[in-house]
């Protein structure tokens, strides 16, 4: 049986560490979004399906935060739609109404319990 050189063994160990750390950190990377391009007092409609002719799931206020993207993107009638979850409601929102919320994304990375509304406390704001 061939013996591995110290260089080969170290390389394998290092590459394994990189691979597993990427897997672990990728699971913990959560991005939070907020509503954008909506005037004060107005709302954005969350639809059951990616079309304005679909049933309304909820109306998100102009200052809505804590939006999580789900897997699912569609283009329909010249609009790009994104499947999202907000306040325990899921549906479709026009992608142009979403903006990365860097502040709350950072908070969730430091305090994962802030991700869910039921466990969100004052220090999550």
C-alpha positions in Angstrom: 0.0 0.0 0.0 1.3 3.4 -0.9 1.9 5.9 1.8 0.6 9.5 1.3 3.1 12.2 1.5 2.6 14.8 4.2 1.8 17.4 1.4 -0.9 15.2 -0.1 -2.5 14.4 3.3 -2.4 18.1 4.3 -4.0 19.1 1.0 -6.8 16.5 1.4 -7.4 17.6 4.9 -7.5 21.3 3.9 -9.8 20.8 1.0 -12.2 18.7 3.1 -12.3 21.5 5.7 -13.1 24.1 2.9 -15.8 21.9 1.5 -17.6 21.2 4.8 -17.2 24.8 6.0 -18.9 26.0 2.8 -21.8 23.5 3.4 -22.2 24.6 7.0 -22.0 28.3 6.3 -24.2 28.1 3.2 -27.0 26.7 5.4 -26.7 29.6 7.8 -26.7 32.3 5.2 -30.1 33.9 5.2 -30.9 37.1 3.3 -33.8 39.3 4.5 -35.6 41.6 2.1 -37.8 44.6 2.4 -40.4 46.4 0.3 -39.0 49.2 -1.9 -40.3 51.7 -4.4 -43.6 52.1 -2.6 -44.8 55.4 -1.3 -45.8 56.0 2.4 -49.4 54.8 3.0 -49.4 52.6 0.0 -49.0 48.8 -0.2 -47.7 46.0 -2.3 -50.0 43.0 -3.0 -48.9 39.5 -2.4 -50.7 37.1 -4.7 -51.4 33.4 -4.6 -50.0 32.9 -8.1 -47.5 35.0 -10.1 -50.1 37.2 -11.8 -52.2 40.3 -10.8 -55.3 38.3 -11.7 -54.7 35.8 -8.9 -56.2 35.7 -5.5 -54.8 38.2 -3.0 -52.9 36.6 0.0 -52.0 39.8 1.8 -51.2 43.5 1.4 -47.7 44.4 2.5 -47.2 47.9 3.8 -44.7 50.3 2.3 -42.3 49.8 5.2 -42.6 46.0 5.3 -39.5 44.1 6.4 -38.6 40.6 7.3 -39.4 39.2 3.9 -37.7 35.8 3.0 -37.4 34.7 -0.6 -38.4 31.1 -1.3 -37.3 29.0 -4.2 -39.3 30.0 -7.2 -39.0 32.7 -9.8 -41.3 33.2 -12.8 -41.7 35.7 -15.6 -45.3 36.5 -16.5 -46.7 39.3 -18.6 -43.4 41.3 -18.8 -43.0 41.1 -15.0 -40.5 39.0 -12.9 -42.1 37.4 -9.9 -40.5 36.1 -6.7 -42.1 33.6 -4.3 -41.7 35.0 -0.8 -42.7 34.4 2.8 -43.7 37.2 5.2 -45.6 37.1 8.5 -46.3 33.3 8.0 -47.9 34.0 4.6 -46.5 32.8 1.3 -47.2 34.0 -2.1 -45.9 35.8 -5.2 -44.6 39.4 -5.3 -43.1 41.4 -8.2 -39.4 41.1 -7.9 -38.9 44.9 -8.6 -40.6 45.6 -5.2 -37.9 43.8 -3.2 -34.6 45.1 -1.9 -32.0 43.4 0.2 -32.3 44.5 3.8 -28.7 44.5 4.9 -29.5 45.6 8.5 -31.9 42.8 9.2 -29.8 40.2 7.3 -26.9 41.0 9.6 -29.2 40.8 12.7 -30.4 37.3 11.6 -26.8 36.1 11.1 -26.0 37.1 14.7 -29.3 36.1 16.2 -31.1 33.4 14.2 -34.1 33.5 16.5 -35.0 36.8 14.9 -35.9 35.1 11.7 -39.3 33.8 12.9 -41.9 36.3 14.0 -42.9 34.2 17.0 -39.4 34.3 18.5 -38.5 37.9 17.4 -37.8 40.1 20.4 -37.0 43.8 20.8 -33.3 43.3 20.2 -34.1 42.1 16.7 -35.3 45.6 15.5 
